[in-house]
């Protein structure tokens, strides 16, 4: 399996964000300061992981709510 590159989001603050899965295109809403791993509801791939602050993601951020 290929290694996924996680990118830490900066200057988002404490907000809800919409993430788009790179594998299947599914969009999910999550909080920017998560405490557990976020997986896609459709394909099960890891979309984001916690860092003790703002999340790290492999997905595209399509919106800040």
PyMOL Python script that loads the backbone (N, CA, C, O; Angstrom):
from pymol import cmd

cmd.read_pdbstr("""\
ATOM      1  N   UNK A   1       0.847  -1.182   0.000  1.00  0.00           N
ATOM      2  CA  UNK A   1       0.000   0.000   0.000  1.00  0.00           C
ATOM      3  C   UNK A   1       0.888   1.240   0.000  1.00  0.00           C
ATOM      4  O   UNK A   1       1.907   1.280   0.689  1.00  0.00           O
ATOM      5  N   UNK A   2       0.507   2.225  -0.756  1.00  0.00           N
ATOM      6  CA  UNK A   2       1.276   3.459  -0.850  1.00  0.00           C
ATOM      7  C   UNK A   2       1.119   4.285   0.419  1.00  0.00           C
ATOM      8  O   UNK A   2       0.050   4.315   1.029  1.00  0.00           O
ATOM      9  N   UNK A   3       2.189   4.948   0.802  1.00  0.00           N
ATOM     10  CA  UNK A   3       2.172   5.811   1.984  1.00  0.00           C
ATOM     11  C   UNK A   3       1.389   7.080   1.671  1.00  0.00           C
ATOM     12  O   UNK A   3       1.630   7.732   0.655  1.00  0.00           O
ATOM     13  N   UNK A   4       0.443   7.432   2.555  1.00  0.00           N
ATOM     14  CA  UNK A   4      -0.348   8.645   2.370  1.00  0.00           C
ATOM     15  C   UNK A   4       0.392   9.825   2.973  1.00  0.00           C
ATOM     16  O   UNK A   4       1.014   9.699   4.028  1.00  0.00           O
ATOM     17  N   UNK A   5       0.329  10.969   2.309  1.00  0.00           N
ATOM     18  CA  UNK A   5       0.976  12.179   2.805  1.00  0.00           C
ATOM     19  C   UNK A   5      -0.048  13.019   3.562  1.00  0.00           C
ATOM     20  O   UNK A   5      -1.037  13.477   2.989  1.00  0.00           O
ATOM     21  N   UNK A   6       0.199  13.212   4.845  1.00  0.00           N
ATOM     22  CA  UNK A   6      -0.689  14.009   5.674  1.00  0.00           C
ATOM     23  C   UNK A   6      -0.177  15.437   5.739  1.00  0.00           C
ATOM     24  O   UNK A   6       1.027  15.668   5.859  1.00  0.00           O
ATOM     25  N   UNK A   7      -1.095  16.399   5.661  1.00  0.00           N
ATOM     26  CA  UNK A   7      -0.769  17.820   5.719  1.00  0.00           C
ATOM     27  C   UNK A   7      -1.512  18.417   6.907  1.00  0.00           C
ATOM     28  O   UNK A   7      -2.719  18.223   7.050  1.00  0.00           O
ATOM     29  N   UNK A   8      -0.792  19.141   7.760  1.00  0.00           N
ATOM     30  CA  UNK A   8      -1.424  19.775   8.909  1.00  0.00           C
ATOM     31  C   UNK A   8      -2.059  21.091   8.483  1.00  0.00           C
ATOM     32  O   UNK A   8      -1.418  21.931   7.852  1.00  0.00           O
ATOM     33  N   UNK A   9      -3.338  21.257   8.839  1.00  0.00           N
ATOM     34  CA  UNK A   9      -4.056  22.481   8.506  1.00  0.00           C
ATOM     35  C   UNK A   9      -3.633  23.603   9.439  1.00  0.00           C
ATOM     36  O   UNK A   9      -3.472  23.390  10.640  1.00  0.00           O
ATOM     37  N   UNK A  10      -3.455  24.775   8.897  1.00  0.00           N
ATOM     38  CA  UNK A  10      -3.056  25.930   9.690  1.00  0.00           C
ATOM     39  C   UNK A  10      -4.114  27.009   9.574  1.00  0.00           C
ATOM     40  O   UNK A  10      -4.810  27.095   8.562  1.00  0.00           O
ATOM     41  N   UNK A  11      -4.237  27.809  10.573  1.00  0.00           N
ATOM     42  CA  UNK A  11      -5.116  28.990  10.648  1.00  0.00           C
ATOM     43  C   UNK A  11      -6.585  28.703  10.346  1.00  0.00           C
ATOM     44  O   UNK A  11      -7.281  29.555   9.793  1.00  0.00           O
ATOM     45  N   UNK A  12      -7.060  27.510  10.705  1.00  0.00           N
ATOM     46  CA  UNK A  12      -8.487  27.212  10.540  1.00  0.00           C
ATOM     47  C   UNK A  12      -9.226  27.556  11.829  1.00  0.00           C
ATOM     48  O   UNK A  12     -10.384  27.972  11.783  1.00  0.00           O
ATOM     49  N   UNK A  13      -8.576  27.388  12.972  1.00  0.00           N
ATOM     50  CA  UNK A  13      -9.237  27.653  14.240  1.00  0.00           C
ATOM     51  C   UNK A  13     -10.128  26.490  14.640  1.00  0.00           C
ATOM     52  O   UNK A  13      -9.932  25.363  14.184  1.00  0.00           O
ATOM     53  N   UNK A  14     -11.094  26.761  15.482  1.00  0.00           N
ATOM     54  CA  UNK A  14     -12.023  25.736  15.954  1.00  0.00           C
ATOM     55  C   UNK A  14     -13.318  25.824  15.156  1.00  0.00           C
ATOM     56  O   UNK A  14     -14.267  26.493  15.563  1.00  0.00           O
ATOM     57  N   UNK A  15     -13.344  25.142  14.020  1.00  0.00           N
ATOM     58  CA  UNK A  15     -14.499  25.204  13.129  1.00  0.00           C
ATOM     59  C   UNK A  15     -14.793  23.826  12.559  1.00  0.00           C
ATOM     60  O   UNK A  15     -13.959  22.922  12.612  1.00  0.00           O
ATOM     61  N   UNK A  16     -15.993  23.685  12.014  1.00  0.00           N
ATOM     62  CA  UNK A  16     -16.330  22.477  11.277  1.00  0.00           C
ATOM     63  C   UNK A  16     -15.837  22.639   9.843  1.00  0.00           C
ATOM     64  O   UNK A  16     -15.941  23.716   9.256  1.00  0.00           O
ATOM     65  N   UNK A  17     -15.296  21.548   9.286  1.00  0.00           N
ATOM     66  CA  UNK A  17     -14.775  21.590   7.920  1.00  0.00           C
ATOM     67  C   UNK A  17     -15.364  20.435   7.108  1.00  0.00           C
ATOM     68  O   UNK A  17     -15.734  19.397   7.656  1.00  0.00           O
ATOM     69  N   UNK A  18     -15.441  20.637   5.801  1.00  0.00           N
ATOM     70  CA  UNK A  18     -15.929  19.605   4.892  1.00  0.00           C
ATOM     71  C   UNK A  18     -14.728  19.033   4.157  1.00  0.00           C
ATOM     72  O   UNK A  18     -13.993  19.763   3.492  1.00  0.00           O
ATOM     73  N   UNK A  19     -14.528  17.709   4.280  1.00  0.00           N
ATOM     74  CA  UNK A  19     -13.409  17.020   3.647  1.00  0.00           C
ATOM     75  C   UNK A  19     -13.921  16.144   2.506  1.00  0.00           C
ATOM     76  O   UNK A  19     -14.990  15.542   2.610  1.00  0.00           O
ATOM     77  N   UNK A  20     -13.154  16.075   1.419  1.00  0.00           N
ATOM     78  CA  UNK A  20     -13.496  15.231   0.277  1.00  0.00           C
ATOM     79  C   UNK A  20     -12.474  14.097   0.179  1.00  0.00           C
ATOM     80  O   UNK A  20     -11.271  14.341   0.095  1.00  0.00           O
ATOM     81  N   UNK A  21     -12.959  12.869   0.192  1.00  0.00           N
ATOM     82  CA  UNK A  21     -12.090  11.685   0.128  1.00  0.00           C
ATOM     83  C   UNK A  21     -11.369  11.633  -1.218  1.00  0.00           C
ATOM     84  O   UNK A  21     -11.986  11.811  -2.268  1.00  0.00           O
ATOM     85  N   UNK A  22     -10.065  11.391  -1.178  1.00  0.00           N
ATOM     86  CA  UNK A  22      -9.268  11.309  -2.414  1.00  0.00           C
ATOM     87  C   UNK A  22      -9.556  10.021  -3.187  1.00  0.00           C
ATOM     88  O   UNK A  22      -9.386   9.980  -4.406  1.00  0.00           O
ATOM     89  N   UNK A  23      -9.993   8.966  -2.485  1.00  0.00           N
ATOM     90  CA  UNK A  23     -10.206   7.678  -3.135  1.00  0.00           C
ATOM     91  C   UNK A  23     -11.558   7.564  -3.828  1.00  0.00           C
ATOM     92  O   UNK A  23     -11.629   7.104  -4.968  1.00  0.00           O
ATOM     93  N   UNK A  24     -12.647   7.984  -3.147  1.00  0.00           N
ATOM     94  CA  UNK A  24     -13.980   7.768  -3.722  1.00  0.00           C
ATOM     95  C   UNK A  24     -14.774   9.048  -3.970  1.00  0.00           C
ATOM     96  O   UNK A  24     -15.820   8.995  -4.616  1.00  0.00           O
ATOM     97  N   UNK A  25     -14.304  10.208  -3.470  1.00  0.00           N
ATOM     98  CA  UNK A  25     -14.997  11.463  -3.712  1.00  0.00           C
ATOM     99  C   UNK A  25     -16.088  11.792  -2.707  1.00  0.00           C
ATOM    100  O   UNK A  25     -16.752  12.820  -2.838  1.00  0.00           O
ATOM    101  N   UNK A  26     -16.289  10.940  -1.703  1.00  0.00           N
ATOM    102  CA  UNK A  26     -17.295  11.187  -0.672  1.00  0.00           C
ATOM    103  C   UNK A  26     -16.922  12.419   0.147  1.00  0.00           C
ATOM    104  O   UNK A  26     -15.749  12.623   0.456  1.00  0.00           O
ATOM    105  N   UNK A  27     -17.910  13.242   0.499  1.00  0.00           N
ATOM    106  CA  UNK A  27     -17.665  14.416   1.328  1.00  0.00           C
ATOM    107  C   UNK A  27     -18.226  14.191   2.719  1.00  0.00           C
ATOM    108  O   UNK A  27     -19.350  13.715   2.876  1.00  0.00           O
ATOM    109  N   UNK A  28     -17.437  14.534   3.731  1.00  0.00           N
ATOM    110  CA  UNK A  28     -17.843  14.390   5.119  1.00  0.00           C
ATOM    111  C   UNK A  28     -17.527  15.665   5.876  1.00  0.00           C
ATOM    112  O   UNK A  28     -16.584  16.384   5.545  1.00  0.00           O
ATOM    113  N   UNK A  29     -18.327  15.938   6.897  1.00  0.00           N
ATOM    114  CA  UNK A  29     -18.103  17.098   7.753  1.00  0.00           C
ATOM    115  C   UNK A  29     -17.507  16.609   9.069  1.00  0.00           C
ATOM    116  O   UNK A  29     -17.997  15.648   9.662  1.00  0.00           O
ATOM    117  N   UNK A  30     -16.443  17.281   9.523  1.00  0.00           N
ATOM    118  CA  UNK A  30     -15.809  16.950  10.787  1.00  0.00           C
ATOM    119  C   UNK A  30     -15.334  18.228  11.462  1.00  0.00           C
ATOM    120  O   UNK A  30     -15.301  19.294  10.846  1.00  0.00           O
ATOM    121  N   UNK A  31     -14.974  18.113  12.713  1.00  0.00           N
ATOM    122  CA  UNK A  31     -14.474  19.253  13.467  1.00  0.00           C
ATOM    123  C   UNK A  31     -12.974  19.389  13.217  1.00  0.00           C
ATOM    124  O   UNK A  31     -12.299  18.389  12.973  1.00  0.00           O
ATOM    125  N   UNK A  32     -12.447  20.599  13.274  1.00  0.00           N
ATOM    126  CA  UNK A  32     -11.030  20.813  12.966  1.00  0.00           C
ATOM    127  C   UNK A  32     -10.094  20.320  14.068  1.00  0.00           C
ATOM    128  O   UNK A  32      -8.907  20.105  13.818  1.00  0.00           O
ATOM    129  N   UNK A  33     -10.610  20.138  15.279  1.00  0.00           N
ATOM    130  CA  UNK A  33      -9.783  19.649  16.388  1.00  0.00           C
ATOM    131  C   UNK A  33     -10.312  18.296  16.847  1.00  0.00           C
ATOM    132  O   UNK A  33     -10.997  18.192  17.865  1.00  0.00           O
ATOM    133  N   UNK A  34      -9.982  17.266  16.079  1.00  0.00           N
ATOM    134  CA  UNK A  34     -10.482  15.922  16.337  1.00  0.00           C
ATOM    135  C   UNK A  34      -9.635  15.227  17.397  1.00  0.00           C
ATOM    136  O   UNK A  34      -8.494  15.615  17.645  1.00  0.00           O
ATOM    137  N   UNK A  35     -10.204  14.196  18.020  1.00  0.00           N
ATOM    138  CA  UNK A  35      -9.471  13.423  19.021  1.00  0.00           C
ATOM    139  C   UNK A  35      -9.306  11.965  18.609  1.00  0.00           C
ATOM    140  O   UNK A  35      -8.677  11.188  19.327  1.00  0.00           O
ATOM    141  N   UNK A  36      -9.868  11.585  17.456  1.00  0.00           N
ATOM    142  CA  UNK A  36      -9.697  10.232  16.937  1.00  0.00           C
ATOM    143  C   UNK A  36      -9.592  10.297  15.408  1.00  0.00           C
ATOM    144  O   UNK A  36      -9.892  11.322  14.795  1.00  0.00           O
ATOM    145  N   UNK A  37      -9.169   9.203  14.820  1.00  0.00           N
ATOM    146  CA  UNK A  37      -8.961   9.137  13.371  1.00  0.00           C
ATOM    147  C   UNK A  37     -10.311   9.223  12.651  1.00  0.00           C
ATOM    148  O   UNK A  37     -11.284   8.601  13.080  1.00  0.00           O
ATOM    149  N   UNK A  38     -10.371   9.995  11.556  1.00  0.00           N
ATOM    150  CA  UNK A  38     -11.576  10.109  10.730  1.00  0.00           C
ATOM    151  C   UNK A  38     -11.382   9.227   9.501  1.00  0.00           C
ATOM    152  O   UNK A  38     -10.428   9.406   8.744  1.00  0.00           O
ATOM    153  N   UNK A  39     -12.300   8.268   9.308  1.00  0.00           N
ATOM    154  CA  UNK A  39     -12.242   7.391   8.137  1.00  0.00           C
ATOM    155  C   UNK A  39     -13.452   7.653   7.257  1.00  0.00           C
ATOM    156  O   UNK A  39     -14.500   8.080   7.741  1.00  0.00           O
ATOM    157  N   UNK A  40     -13.305   7.398   5.974  1.00  0.00           N
ATOM    158  CA  UNK A  40     -14.385   7.594   5.015  1.00  0.00           C
ATOM    159  C   UNK A  40     -15.507   6.591   5.287  1.00  0.00           C
ATOM    160  O   UNK A  40     -15.251   5.406   5.497  1.00  0.00           O
ATOM    161  N   UNK A  41     -16.749   7.072   5.282  1.00  0.00           N
ATOM    162  CA  UNK A  41     -17.904   6.195   5.520  1.00  0.00           C
ATOM    163  C   UNK A  41     -18.163   5.254   4.353  1.00  0.00           C
ATOM    164  O   UNK A  41     -18.813   4.225   4.537  1.00  0.00           O
ATOM    165  N   UNK A  42     -17.675   5.573   3.163  1.00  0.00           N
ATOM    166  CA  UNK A  42     -17.925   4.764   1.974  1.00  0.00           C
ATOM    167  C   UNK A  42     -16.828   3.717   1.759  1.00  0.00           C
ATOM    168  O   UNK A  42     -17.121   2.523   1.693  1.00  0.00           O
ATOM    169  N   UNK A  43     -15.565   4.154   1.648  1.00  0.00           N
ATOM    170  CA  UNK A  43     -14.481   3.231   1.289  1.00  0.00           C
ATOM    171  C   UNK A  43     -13.586   2.844   2.463  1.00  0.00           C
ATOM    172  O   UNK A  43     -12.814   1.893   2.345  1.00  0.00           O
ATOM    173  N   UNK A  44     -13.665   3.551   3.598  1.00  0.00           N
ATOM    174  CA  UNK A  44     -12.898   3.185   4.777  1.00  0.00           C
ATOM    175  C   UNK A  44     -11.473   3.705   4.824  1.00  0.00           C
ATOM    176  O   UNK A  44     -10.723   3.336   5.727  1.00  0.00           O
ATOM    177  N   UNK A  45     -11.073   4.552   3.881  1.00  0.00           N
ATOM    178  CA  UNK A  45      -9.707   5.088   3.899  1.00  0.00           C
ATOM    179  C   UNK A  45      -9.593   6.182   4.973  1.00  0.00           C
ATOM    180  O   UNK A  45     -10.584   6.818   5.332  1.00  0.00           O
ATOM    181  N   UNK A  46      -8.386   6.386   5.471  1.00  0.00           N
ATOM    182  CA  UNK A  46      -8.143   7.395   6.490  1.00  0.00           C
ATOM    183  C   UNK A  46      -8.153   8.773   5.852  1.00  0.00           C
ATOM    184  O   UNK A  46      -7.389   9.045   4.926  1.00  0.00           O
ATOM    185  N   UNK A  47      -9.030   9.646   6.358  1.00  0.00           N
ATOM    186  CA  UNK A  47      -9.147  10.999   5.824  1.00  0.00           C
ATOM    187  C   UNK A  47      -8.387  12.010   6.675  1.00  0.00           C
ATOM    188  O   UNK A  47      -7.855  12.984   6.143  1.00  0.00           O
ATOM    189  N   UNK A  48      -8.329  11.795   7.985  1.00  0.00           N
ATOM    190  CA  UNK A  48      -7.663  12.739   8.881  1.00  0.00           C
ATOM    191  C   UNK A  48      -7.238  12.017  10.155  1.00  0.00           C
ATOM    192  O   UNK A  48      -7.819  11.002  10.538  1.00  0.00           O
ATOM    193  N   UNK A  49      -6.214  12.565  10.797  1.00  0.00           N
ATOM    194  CA  UNK A  49      -5.759  12.007  12.072  1.00  0.00           C
ATOM    195  C   UNK A  49      -5.464  13.154  13.038  1.00  0.00           C
ATOM    196  O   UNK A  49      -5.116  14.257  12.617  1.00  0.00           O
ATOM    197  N   UNK A  50      -5.607  12.884  14.334  1.00  0.00           N
ATOM    198  CA  UNK A  50      -5.382  13.940  15.331  1.00  0.00           C
ATOM    199  C   UNK A  50      -3.895  14.186  15.557  1.00  0.00           C
ATOM    200  O   UNK A  50      -3.068  13.299  15.346  1.00  0.00           O
ATOM    201  N   UNK A  51      -3.567  15.408  15.991  1.00  0.00           N
ATOM    202  CA  UNK A  51      -2.169  15.757  16.285  1.00  0.00           C
ATOM    203  C   UNK A  51      -2.018  16.375  17.658  1.00  0.00           C
ATOM    204  O   UNK A  51      -0.923  16.807  18.019  1.00  0.00           O
ATOM    205  N   UNK A  52      -3.089  16.429  18.434  1.00  0.00           N
ATOM    206  CA  UNK A  52      -3.059  17.108  19.718  1.00  0.00           C
ATOM    207  C   UNK A  52      -3.537  18.549  19.592  1.00  0.00           C
ATOM    208  O   UNK A  52      -3.636  19.261  20.591  1.00  0.00           O
ATOM    209  N   UNK A  53      -3.826  18.970  18.403  1.00  0.00           N
ATOM    210  CA  UNK A  53      -4.335  20.315  18.102  1.00  0.00           C
ATOM    211  C   UNK A  53      -5.170  20.216  16.844  1.00  0.00           C
ATOM    212  O   UNK A  53      -6.133  19.450  16.797  1.00  0.00           O
ATOM    213  N   UNK A  54      -4.820  20.971  15.836  1.00  0.00           N
ATOM    214  CA  UNK A  54      -5.513  20.931  14.550  1.00  0.00           C
ATOM    215  C   UNK A  54      -5.151  19.642  13.818  1.00  0.00           C
ATOM    216  O   UNK A  54      -4.017  19.171  13.916  1.00  0.00           O
ATOM    217  N   UNK A  55      -6.095  19.075  13.094  1.00  0.00           N
ATOM    218  CA  UNK A  55      -5.904  17.784  12.446  1.00  0.00           C
ATOM    219  C   UNK A  55      -4.909  17.816  11.291  1.00  0.00           C
ATOM    220  O   UNK A  55      -4.583  18.875  10.756  1.00  0.00           O
ATOM    221  N   UNK A  56      -4.438  16.630  10.923  1.00  0.00           N
ATOM    222  CA  UNK A  56      -3.655  16.428   9.698  1.00  0.00           C
ATOM    223  C   UNK A  56      -4.549  15.652   8.747  1.00  0.00           C
ATOM    224  O   UNK A  56      -5.248  14.732   9.172  1.00  0.00           O
ATOM    225  N   UNK A  57      -4.540  16.005   7.468  1.00  0.00           N
ATOM    226  CA  UNK A  57      -5.444  15.359   6.524  1.00  0.00           C
ATOM    227  C   UNK A  57      -4.741  14.997   5.214  1.00  0.00           C
ATOM    228  O   UNK A  57      -3.768  15.631   4.806  1.00  0.00           O
ATOM    229  N   UNK A  58      -5.271  13.951   4.574  1.00  0.00           N
ATOM    230  CA  UNK A  58      -4.838  13.589   3.220  1.00  0.00           C
ATOM    231  C   UNK A  58      -5.894  14.025   2.218  1.00  0.00           C
ATOM    232  O   UNK A  58      -5.678  13.956   1.009  1.00  0.00           O
ATOM    233  N   UNK A  59      -7.031  14.472   2.722  1.00  0.00           N
ATOM    234  CA  UNK A  59      -8.170  14.840   1.883  1.00  0.00           C
ATOM    235  C   UNK A  59      -8.132  16.307   1.496  1.00  0.00           C
ATOM    236  O   UNK A  59      -7.379  17.103   2.059  1.00  0.00           O
ATOM    237  N   UNK A  60      -8.960  16.639   0.525  1.00  0.00           N
ATOM    238  CA  UNK A  60      -9.112  18.028   0.100  1.00  0.00           C
ATOM    239  C   UNK A  60     -10.154  18.700   0.988  1.00  0.00           C
ATOM    240  O   UNK A  60     -11.229  18.145   1.216  1.00  0.00           O
ATOM    241  N   UNK A  61      -9.840  19.891   1.488  1.00  0.00           N
ATOM    242  CA  UNK A  61     -10.802  20.667   2.267  1.00  0.00           C
ATOM    243  C   UNK A  61     -11.656  21.453   1.277  1.00  0.00           C
ATOM    244  O   UNK A  61     -11.158  22.331   0.573  1.00  0.00           O
ATOM    245  N   UNK A  62     -12.965  21.124   1.231  1.00  0.00           N
ATOM    246  CA  UNK A  62     -13.846  21.773   0.264  1.00  0.00           C
ATOM    247  C   UNK A  62     -14.656  22.910   0.868  1.00  0.00           C
ATOM    248  O   UNK A  62     -15.317  23.654   0.144  1.00  0.00           O
ATOM    249  N   UNK A  63     -14.610  23.051   2.186  1.00  0.00           N
ATOM    250  CA  UNK A  63     -15.348  24.150   2.795  1.00  0.00           C
ATOM    251  C   UNK A  63     -15.105  24.267   4.282  1.00  0.00           C
ATOM    252  O   UNK A  63     -14.782  23.286   4.951  1.00  0.00           O
ATOM    253  N   UNK A  64     -15.263  25.476   4.794  1.00  0.00           N
ATOM    254  CA  UNK A  64     -15.195  25.743   6.232  1.00  0.00           C
ATOM    255  C   UNK A  64     -16.564  26.269   6.624  1.00  0.00           C
ATOM    256  O   UNK A  64     -17.029  27.273   6.087  1.00  0.00           O
ATOM    257  N   UNK A  65     -17.206  25.588   7.563  1.00  0.00           N
ATOM    258  CA  UNK A  65     -18.580  25.937   7.935  1.00  0.00           C
ATOM    259  C   UNK A  65     -18.624  26.792   9.181  1.00  0.00           C
ATOM    260  O   UNK A  65     -19.704  27.173   9.630  1.00  0.00           O
TER     261      UNK A  65
END
""", "prot")
cmd.dss("prot")
cmd.show_as("cartoon", "prot")
cmd.util.cbc("prot")
cmd.orient("prot")
